[in-house]
Amino acid sequence: MDTATHMLRTGRRGALFELNMALRDVRASLQRIGLAWSLAQHDIVSRYRGSILGPFWITLSMGLMVAGIGLLNARLFRASLHDFIPFGLWNTGPAWVPLQPIFSLGCPPTPD
């Protein structure tokens, strides 16, 4: 099937064209990185406006959660802290925290 017929039947222009479009989109996004930074900063400032600790609370709460869960799990699994903490650090914080909004917003509670 030639390119014109393929485009008419599927609405797609081919993998190379789609790759070029994706790369063009990434380039345009990187050129506007200042906008993304500004929006992120505004979100953090507005979220923690009345807090004394401010945006440092994100880091502090993550550190306390990782330390607490890491120590608890090392104790429960009878593992030495030297062996368990690096594993526990990854599994408690950075691996799951970005997924939490997806689960909480994507799975609304069922009505009674």
N, CA, C and O atoms as a GROMACS GRO file, in nm:
protein
  448
    1MET      N    1   0.086  -0.116   0.000
    1MET     CA    2   0.000   0.000   0.000
    1MET      C    3   0.091   0.123   0.000
    1MET      O    4   0.185   0.132   0.080
    2ASP      N    5   0.063   0.216  -0.089
    2ASP     CA    6   0.147   0.336  -0.095
    2ASP      C    7   0.112   0.432   0.020
    2ASP      O    8   0.011   0.414   0.088
    3THR      N    9   0.196   0.533   0.040
    3THR     CA   10   0.183   0.623   0.154
    3THR      C   11   0.052   0.700   0.153
    3THR      O   12  -0.012   0.715   0.257
    4ALA      N   13   0.010   0.749   0.036
    4ALA     CA   14  -0.113   0.828   0.029
    4ALA      C   15  -0.235   0.743   0.065
    4ALA      O   16  -0.323   0.790   0.137
    5THR      N   17  -0.241   0.620   0.015
    5THR     CA   18  -0.353   0.532   0.046
    5THR      C   19  -0.354   0.497   0.195
    5THR      O   20  -0.459   0.494   0.259
    6HIS      N   21  -0.235   0.470   0.249
    6HIS     CA   22  -0.224   0.438   0.392
    6HIS      C   23  -0.273   0.555   0.477
    6HIS      O   24  -0.345   0.535   0.575
    7MET      N   25  -0.234   0.677   0.439
    7MET     CA   26  -0.274   0.794   0.515
    7MET      C   27  -0.426   0.815   0.507
    7MET      O   28  -0.488   0.851   0.607
    8LEU      N   29  -0.483   0.792   0.391
    8LEU     CA   30  -0.627   0.809   0.376
    8LEU      C   31  -0.706   0.706   0.455
    8LEU      O   32  -0.810   0.737   0.512
    9ARG      N   33  -0.656   0.582   0.458
    9ARG     CA   34  -0.729   0.476   0.527
    9ARG      C   35  -0.713   0.482   0.679
    9ARG      O   36  -0.809   0.458   0.753
   10THR      N   37  -0.593   0.515   0.727
   10THR     CA   38  -0.568   0.508   0.871
   10THR      C   39  -0.562   0.645   0.938
   10THR      O   40  -0.579   0.654   1.060
   11GLY      N   41  -0.539   0.750   0.863
   11GLY     CA   42  -0.523   0.882   0.922
   11GLY      C   43  -0.384   0.903   0.979
   11GLY      O   44  -0.358   1.005   1.042
   12ARG      N   45  -0.296   0.807   0.957
   12ARG     CA   46  -0.159   0.817   1.009
   12ARG      C   47  -0.062   0.836   0.893
   12ARG      O   48  -0.084   0.786   0.783
   13ARG      N   49   0.044   0.908   0.920
   13ARG     CA   50   0.142   0.935   0.815
   13ARG      C   51   0.266   0.847   0.824
   13ARG      O   52   0.353   0.856   0.738
   14GLY      N   53   0.274   0.764   0.925
   14GLY     CA   54   0.387   0.674   0.937
   14GLY      C   55   0.466   0.700   1.065
   14GLY      O   56   0.452   0.803   1.130
   15ALA      N   57   0.549   0.602   1.099
   15ALA     CA   58   0.623   0.605   1.224
   15ALA      C   59   0.727   0.717   1.226
   15ALA      O   60   0.744   0.782   1.329
   16LEU      N   61   0.796   0.741   1.116
   16LEU     CA   62   0.899   0.845   1.111
   16LEU      C   63   0.838   0.983   1.130
   16LEU      O   64   0.894   1.067   1.201
   17PHE      N   65   0.722   1.007   1.068
   17PHE     CA   66   0.655   1.135   1.085
   17PHE      C   67   0.612   1.155   1.230
   17PHE      O   68   0.628   1.264   1.286
   18GLU      N   69   0.558   1.048   1.292
   18GLU     CA   70   0.515   1.058   1.431
   18GLU      C   71   0.634   1.079   1.524
   18GLU      O   72   0.622   1.152   1.622
   19LEU      N   73   0.747   1.016   1.496
   19LEU     CA   74   0.868   1.038   1.576
   19LEU      C   75   0.915   1.183   1.563
   19LEU      O   76   0.952   1.245   1.663
   20ASN      N   77   0.913   1.236   1.442
   20ASN     CA   78   0.952   1.376   1.422
   20ASN      C   79   0.857   1.471   1.496
   20ASN      O   80   0.901   1.571   1.552
   21MET      N   81   0.728   1.440   1.494
   21MET     CA   82   0.631   1.523   1.568
   21MET      C   83   0.659   1.517   1.718
   21MET      O   84   0.652   1.620   1.786
   22ALA      N   85   0.691   1.399   1.769
   22ALA     CA   86   0.720   1.384   1.912
   22ALA      C   87   0.845   1.462   1.950
   22ALA      O   88   0.848   1.529   2.053
   23LEU      N   89   0.949   1.453   1.868
   23LEU     CA   90   1.072   1.527   1.895
   23LEU      C   91   1.050   1.677   1.887
   23LEU      O   92   1.107   1.753   1.966
   24ARG      N   93   0.968   1.720   1.794
   24ARG     CA   94   0.936   1.862   1.783
   24ARG      C   95   0.861   1.910   1.908
   24ARG      O   96   0.884   2.021   1.957
   25ASP      N   97   0.772   1.826   1.958
   25ASP     CA   98   0.697   1.860   2.079
   25ASP      C   99   0.790   1.868   2.200
   25ASP      O  100   0.775   1.958   2.283
   26VAL      N  101   0.884   1.775   2.212
   26VAL     CA  102   0.980   1.779   2.323
   26VAL      C  103   1.065   1.904   2.315
   26VAL      O  104   1.089   1.970   2.416
   27ARG      N  105   1.112   1.938   2.194
   27ARG     CA  106   1.192   2.060   2.176
   27ARG      C  107   1.114   2.185   2.216
   27ARG      O  108   1.167   2.273   2.283
   28ALA      N  109   0.988   2.192   2.174
   28ALA     CA  110   0.905   2.308   2.209
   28ALA      C  111   0.881   2.315   2.360
   28ALA      O  112   0.876   2.424   2.417
   29SER      N  113   0.866   2.199   2.425
   29SER     CA  114   0.847   2.197   2.570
   29SER      C  115   0.972   2.243   2.642
   29SER      O  116   0.964   2.317   2.740
   30LEU      N  117   1.088   2.200   2.594
   30LEU     CA  118   1.214   2.241   2.657
   30LEU      C  119   1.240   2.390   2.640
   30LEU      O  120   1.305   2.453   2.724
   31GLN      N  121   1.191   2.447   2.531
   31GLN     CA  122   1.207   2.591   2.512
   31GLN      C  123   1.121   2.669   2.609
   31GLN      O  124   1.149   2.785   2.637
   32ARG      N  125   1.016   2.608   2.660
   32ARG     CA  126   0.926   2.674   2.755
   32ARG      C  127   0.944   2.621   2.897
   32ARG      O  128   0.848   2.619   2.975
   33ILE      N  129   1.065   2.577   2.931
   33ILE     CA  130   1.090   2.519   3.063
   33ILE      C  131   1.068   2.624   3.172
   33ILE      O  132   1.033   2.589   3.284
   34GLY      N  133   1.088   2.750   3.140
   34GLY     CA  134   1.064   2.856   3.238
   34GLY      C  135   0.918   2.862   3.280
   34GLY      O  136   0.887   2.889   3.396
   35LEU      N  137   0.829   2.836   3.187
   35LEU     CA  138   0.686   2.835   3.218
   35LEU      C  139   0.653   2.721   3.315
   35LEU      O  140   0.579   2.740   3.411
   36ALA      N  141   0.709   2.603   3.290
   36ALA     CA  142   0.685   2.489   3.379
   36ALA      C  143   0.740   2.518   3.518
   36ALA      O  144   0.675   2.487   3.618
   37TRP      N  145   0.859   2.577   3.526
   37TRP     CA  146   0.919   2.611   3.654
   37TRP      C  147   0.831   2.713   3.728
   37TRP      O  148   0.809   2.701   3.848
   38SER      N  149   0.783   2.812   3.658
   38SER     CA  150   0.700   2.915   3.718
   38SER      C  151   0.570   2.856   3.771
   38SER      O  152   0.526   2.891   3.880
   39LEU      N  153   0.507   2.768   3.695
   39LEU     CA  154   0.382   2.705   3.740
   39LEU      C  155   0.405   2.616   3.862
   39LEU      O  156   0.323   2.614   3.954
   40ALA      N  157   0.516   2.541   3.863
   40ALA     CA  158   0.546   2.456   3.977
   40ALA      C  159   0.573   2.538   4.102
   40ALA      O  160   0.527   2.504   4.211
   41GLN      N  161   0.648   2.647   4.086
   41GLN     CA  162   0.679   2.733   4.199
   41GLN      C  163   0.550   2.797   4.254
   41GLN      O  164   0.531   2.806   4.375
   42HIS      N  165   0.464   2.842   4.166
   42HIS     CA  166   0.337   2.902   4.208
   42HIS      C  167   0.251   2.800   4.283
   42HIS      O  168   0.188   2.835   4.383
   43ASP      N  169   0.250   2.676   4.237
   43ASP     CA  170   0.172   2.572   4.303
   43ASP      C  171   0.223   2.547   4.444
   43ASP      O  172   0.143   2.537   4.538
   44ILE      N  173   0.353   2.538   4.462
   44ILE     CA  174   0.410   2.513   4.594
   44ILE      C  175   0.386   2.631   4.687
   44ILE      O  176   0.351   2.612   4.803
   45VAL      N  177   0.406   2.753   4.636
   45VAL     CA  178   0.384   2.871   4.720
   45VAL      C  179   0.238   2.882   4.762
   45VAL      O  180   0.210   2.913   4.878
   46SER      N  181   0.146   2.858   4.670
   46SER     CA  182   0.004   2.869   4.706
   46SER      C  183  -0.041   2.756   4.798
   46SER      O  184  -0.130   2.776   4.881
   47ARG      N  185   0.018   2.639   4.785
   47ARG     CA  186  -0.020   2.526   4.868
   47ARG      C  187   0.027   2.543   5.013
   47ARG      O  188  -0.044   2.505   5.106
   48TYR      N  189   0.145   2.601   5.031
   48TYR     CA  190   0.202   2.613   5.164
   48TYR      C  191   0.209   2.758   5.210
   48TYR      O  192   0.302   2.797   5.280
   49ARG      N  193   0.113   2.838   5.172
   49ARG     CA  194   0.112   2.981   5.204
   49ARG      C  195   0.109   3.007   5.353
   49ARG      O  196   0.183   3.094   5.400
   50GLY      N  197   0.028   2.937   5.430
   50GLY     CA  198   0.015   2.964   5.573
   50GLY      C  199   0.107   2.881   5.660
   50GLY      O  200   0.100   2.891   5.782
   51SER      N  201   0.193   2.802   5.601
   51SER     CA  202   0.279   2.714   5.678
   51SER      C  203   0.408   2.782   5.718
   51SER      O  204   0.463   2.863   5.642
   52ILE      N  205   0.456   2.750   5.837
   52ILE     CA  206   0.584   2.804   5.882
   52ILE      C  207   0.698   2.736   5.808
   52ILE      O  208   0.794   2.802   5.767
   53LEU      N  209   0.689   2.606   5.791
   53LEU     CA  210   0.797   2.533   5.724
   53LEU      C  211   0.795   2.553   5.573
   53LEU      O  212   0.898   2.541   5.507
   54GLY      N  213   0.680   2.582   5.520
   54GLY     CA  214   0.669   2.608   5.377
   54GLY      C  215   0.703   2.488   5.292
   54GLY      O  216   0.671   2.375   5.328
   55PRO      N  217   0.768   2.512   5.178
   55PRO     CA  218   0.796   2.402   5.085
   55PRO      C  219   0.895   2.299   5.140
   55PRO      O  220   0.905   2.189   5.086
   56PHE      N  221   0.967   2.333   5.246
   56PHE     CA  222   1.060   2.235   5.303
   56PHE      C  223   0.986   2.122   5.372
   56PHE      O  224   1.045   2.018   5.402
   57TRP      N  225   0.856   2.141   5.398
   57TRP     CA  226   0.776   2.036   5.460
   57TRP      C  227   0.769   1.914   5.369
   57TRP      O  228   0.763   1.801   5.419
   58ILE      N  229   0.769   1.933   5.239
   58ILE     CA  230   0.766   1.820   5.146
   58ILE      C  231   0.887   1.730   5.169
   58ILE      O  232   0.874   1.609   5.183
   59THR      N  233   1.004   1.792   5.174
   59THR     CA  234   1.127   1.717   5.193
   59THR      C  235   1.133   1.656   5.333
   59THR      O  236   1.171   1.540   5.348
   60LEU      N  237   1.096   1.733   5.432
   60LEU     CA  238   1.100   1.685   5.570
   60LEU      C  239   1.004   1.568   5.590
   60LEU      O  240   1.042   1.468   5.651
   61SER      N  241   0.882   1.578   5.540
   61SER     CA  242   0.786   1.469   5.558
   61SER      C  243   0.830   1.344   5.483
   61SER      O  244   0.810   1.233   5.532
   62MET      N  245   0.889   1.360   5.365
   62MET     CA  246   0.938   1.245   5.289
   62MET      C  247   1.052   1.178   5.366
   62MET      O  248   1.056   1.055   5.375
   63GLY      N  249   1.143   1.257   5.420
   63GLY     CA  250   1.254   1.201   5.496
   63GLY      C  251   1.208   1.127   5.620
   63GLY      O  252   1.258   1.019   5.650
   64LEU      N  253   1.113   1.185   5.693
   64LEU     CA  254   1.061   1.119   5.812
   64LEU      C  255   0.987   0.990   5.777
   64LEU      O  256   1.000   0.890   5.848
   65MET      N  257   0.911   0.993   5.669
   65MET     CA  258   0.839   0.873   5.628
   65MET      C  259   0.936   0.762   5.587
   65MET      O  260   0.918   0.647   5.626
   66VAL      N  261   1.037   0.796   5.510
   66VAL     CA  262   1.134   0.697   5.464
   66VAL      C  263   1.210   0.640   5.583
   66VAL      O  264   1.230   0.518   5.591
   67ALA      N  265   1.253   0.726   5.676
   67ALA     CA  266   1.327   0.678   5.792
   67ALA      C  267   1.238   0.588   5.879
   67ALA      O  268   1.282   0.481   5.922
   68GLY      N  269   1.115   0.629   5.904
   68GLY     CA  270   1.027   0.549   5.987
   68GLY      C  271   0.993   0.415   5.927
   68GLY      O  272   1.004   0.312   5.994
   69ILE      N  273   0.954   0.415   5.803
   69ILE     CA  274   0.917   0.289   5.737
   69ILE      C  275   1.040   0.201   5.718
   69ILE      O  276   1.033   0.079   5.732
   70GLY      N  277   1.152   0.262   5.685
   70GLY     CA  278   1.275   0.185   5.668
   70GLY      C  279   1.318   0.117   5.796
   70GLY      O  280   1.354  -0.001   5.795
   71LEU      N  281   1.316   0.191   5.907
   71LEU     CA  282   1.354   0.132   6.035
   71LEU      C  283   1.254   0.024   6.078
   71LEU      O  284   1.294  -0.082   6.127
   72LEU      N  285   1.127   0.050   6.060
   72LEU     CA  286   1.025  -0.048   6.098
   72LEU      C  287   1.037  -0.177   6.016
   72LEU      O  288   1.034  -0.286   6.072
   73ASN      N  289   1.052  -0.163   5.887
   73ASN     CA  290   1.062  -0.283   5.803
   73ASN      C  291   1.192  -0.358   5.828
   73ASN      O  292   1.193  -0.481   5.824
   74ALA      N  293   1.301  -0.287   5.853
   74ALA     CA  294   1.427  -0.355   5.884
   74ALA      C  295   1.412  -0.437   6.012
   74ALA      O  296   1.463  -0.548   6.023
   75ARG      N  297   1.341  -0.380   6.107
   75ARG     CA  298   1.318  -0.451   6.234
   75ARG      C  299   1.225  -0.571   6.213
   75ARG      O  300   1.250  -0.680   6.265
   76LEU      N  301   1.117  -0.551   6.135
   76LEU     CA  302   1.022  -0.660   6.112
   76LEU      C  303   1.084  -0.776   6.036
   76LEU      O  304   1.057  -0.892   6.066
   77PHE      N  305   1.167  -0.746   5.937
   77PHE     CA  306   1.229  -0.851   5.855
   77PHE      C  307   1.362  -0.899   5.911
   77PHE      O  308   1.431  -0.980   5.849
   78ARG      N  309   1.398  -0.849   6.029
   78ARG     CA  310   1.522  -0.887   6.096
   78ARG      C  311   1.643  -0.872   6.004
   78ARG      O  312   1.729  -0.960   5.998
   79ALA      N  313   1.647  -0.761   5.934
   79ALA     CA  314   1.759  -0.732   5.844
   79ALA      C  315   1.846  -0.625   5.908
   79ALA      O  316   1.799  -0.543   5.986
   80SER      N  317   1.974  -0.628   5.876
   80SER     CA  318   2.061  -0.523   5.928
   80SER      C  319   2.027  -0.392   5.857
   80SER      O  320   1.993  -0.392   5.738
   81LEU      N  321   2.037  -0.283   5.929
   81LEU     CA  322   2.005  -0.153   5.869
   81LEU      C  323   2.097  -0.122   5.751
   81LEU      O  324   2.055  -0.060   5.654
   82HIS      N  325   2.222  -0.166   5.760
   82HIS     CA  326   2.317  -0.140   5.652
   82HIS      C  327   2.271  -0.204   5.521
   82HIS      O  328   2.292  -0.146   5.414
   83ASP      N  329   2.211  -0.322   5.528
   83ASP     CA  330   2.164  -0.390   5.407
   83ASP      C  331   2.025  -0.345   5.364
   83ASP      O  332   1.995  -0.342   5.244
   84PHE      N  333   1.940  -0.310   5.460
   84PHE     CA  334   1.800  -0.288   5.428
   84PHE      C  335   1.767  -0.144   5.390
   84PHE      O  336   1.682  -0.121   5.305
   85ILE      N  337   1.832  -0.047   5.452
   85ILE     CA  338   1.793   0.093   5.433
   85ILE      C  339   1.799   0.137   5.286
   85ILE      O  340   1.704   0.200   5.241
   86PRO      N  341   1.904   0.108   5.208
   86PRO     CA  342   1.899   0.152   5.067
   86PRO      C  343   1.780   0.094   4.992
   86PRO      O  344   1.719   0.164   4.910
   87PHE      N  345   1.747  -0.031   5.016
   87PHE     CA  346   1.631  -0.094   4.953
   87PHE      C  347   1.502  -0.027   5.002
   87PHE      O  348   1.414   0.004   4.922
   88GLY      N  349   1.493  -0.006   5.132
   88GLY     CA  350   1.374   0.055   5.190
   88GLY      C  351   1.357   0.199   5.148
   88GLY      O  352   1.245   0.247   5.132
   89LEU      N  353   1.468   0.270   5.129
   89LEU     CA  354   1.459   0.410   5.086
   89LEU      C  355   1.392   0.420   4.950
   89LEU      O  356   1.308   0.508   4.930
   90TRP      N  357   1.428   0.335   4.859
   90TRP     CA  358   1.370   0.343   4.726
   90TRP      C  359   1.224   0.298   4.726
   90TRP      O  360   1.140   0.361   4.661
   91ASN      N  361   1.193   0.192   4.797
   91ASN     CA  362   1.057   0.136   4.792
   91ASN      C  363   0.955   0.217   4.870
   91ASN      O  364   0.836   0.208   4.841
   92THR      N  365   0.998   0.296   4.967
   92THR     CA  366   0.899   0.370   5.044
   92THR      C  367   0.871   0.507   4.987
   92THR      O  368   0.758   0.555   4.996
   93GLY      N  369   0.968   0.572   4.930
   93GLY     CA  370   0.948   0.710   4.888
   93GLY      C  371   0.936   0.731   4.740
   93GLY      O  372   0.826   0.734   4.685
   94PRO      N  373   1.048   0.746   4.675
   94PRO     CA  374   1.047   0.789   4.535
   94PRO      C  375   0.971   0.696   4.441
   94PRO      O  376   0.922   0.740   4.337
   95ALA      N  377   0.962   0.569   4.475
   95ALA     CA  378   0.893   0.478   4.384
   95ALA      C  379   0.742   0.493   4.391
   95ALA      O  380   0.674   0.474   4.290
   96TRP      N  381   0.686   0.528   4.508
   96TRP     CA  382   0.542   0.526   4.525
   96TRP      C  383   0.478   0.663   4.538
   96TRP      O  384   0.360   0.678   4.505
   97VAL      N  385   0.550   0.761   4.584
   97VAL     CA  386   0.490   0.893   4.606
   97VAL      C  387   0.437   0.955   4.477
   97VAL      O  388   0.328   1.012   4.480
   98PRO      N  389   0.508   0.947   4.364
   98PRO     CA  390   0.450   1.004   4.242
   98PRO      C  391   0.323   0.933   4.195
   98PRO      O  392   0.241   0.991   4.124
   99LEU      N  393   0.306   0.807   4.234
   99LEU     CA  394   0.189   0.732   4.192
   99LEU      C  395   0.067   0.760   4.278
   99LEU      O  396  -0.045   0.730   4.237
  100GLN      N  397   0.086   0.815   4.398
  100GLN     CA  398  -0.025   0.837   4.491
  100GLN      C  399  -0.135   0.924   4.432
  100GLN      O  400  -0.252   0.889   4.447
  101PRO      N  401  -0.105   1.038   4.367
  101PRO     CA  402  -0.214   1.117   4.310
  101PRO      C  403  -0.290   1.043   4.199
  101PRO      O  404  -0.410   1.064   4.181
  102ILE      N  405  -0.221   0.959   4.127
  102ILE     CA  406  -0.288   0.882   4.021
  102ILE      C  407  -0.391   0.790   4.082
  102ILE      O  408  -0.503   0.778   4.032
  103PHE      N  409  -0.354   0.723   4.191
  103PHE     CA  410  -0.447   0.631   4.255
  103PHE      C  411  -0.562   0.706   4.322
  103PHE      O  412  -0.677   0.664   4.312
  104SER      N  413  -0.530   0.815   4.390
  104SER     CA  414  -0.636   0.884   4.464
  104SER      C  415  -0.731   0.961   4.372
  104SER      O  416  -0.850   0.970   4.402
  105LEU      N  417  -0.681   1.016   4.263
  105LEU     CA  418  -0.767   1.089   4.172
  105LEU      C  419  -0.832   1.000   4.067
  105LEU      O  420  -0.941   1.030   4.018
  106GLY      N  421  -0.765   0.891   4.033
  106GLY     CA  422  -0.817   0.802   3.930
  106GLY      C  423  -0.917   0.702   3.980
  106GLY      O  424  -0.991   0.644   3.900
  107CYS      N  425  -0.922   0.680   4.110
  107CYS     CA  426  -1.013   0.583   4.169
  107CYS      C  427  -1.102   0.654   4.270
  107CYS      O  428  -1.078   0.645   4.390
  108PRO      N  429  -1.204   0.725   4.224
  108PRO     CA  430  -1.289   0.796   4.318
  108PRO      C  431  -1.368   0.698   4.404
  108PRO      O  432  -1.394   0.586   4.362
  109PRO      N  433  -1.406   0.740   4.524
  109PRO     CA  434  -1.484   0.650   4.609
  109PRO      C  435  -1.621   0.623   4.547
  109PRO      O  436  -1.678   0.707   4.478
  110THR      N  437  -1.672   0.505   4.574
  110THR     CA  438  -1.802   0.470   4.520
  110THR      C  439  -1.912   0.532   4.606
  110THR      O  440  -1.898   0.536   4.729
  111PRO      N  441  -2.018   0.579   4.546
  111PRO     CA  442  -2.128   0.637   4.625
  111PRO      C  443  -2.201   0.528   4.701
  111PRO      O  444  -2.206   0.412   4.658
  112ASP      N  445  -2.257   0.564   4.813
  112ASP     CA  446  -2.333   0.466   4.895
  112ASP      C  447  -2.469   0.440   4.836
  112ASP      O  448  -2.546   0.361   4.891
   0.00000   0.00000   0.00000
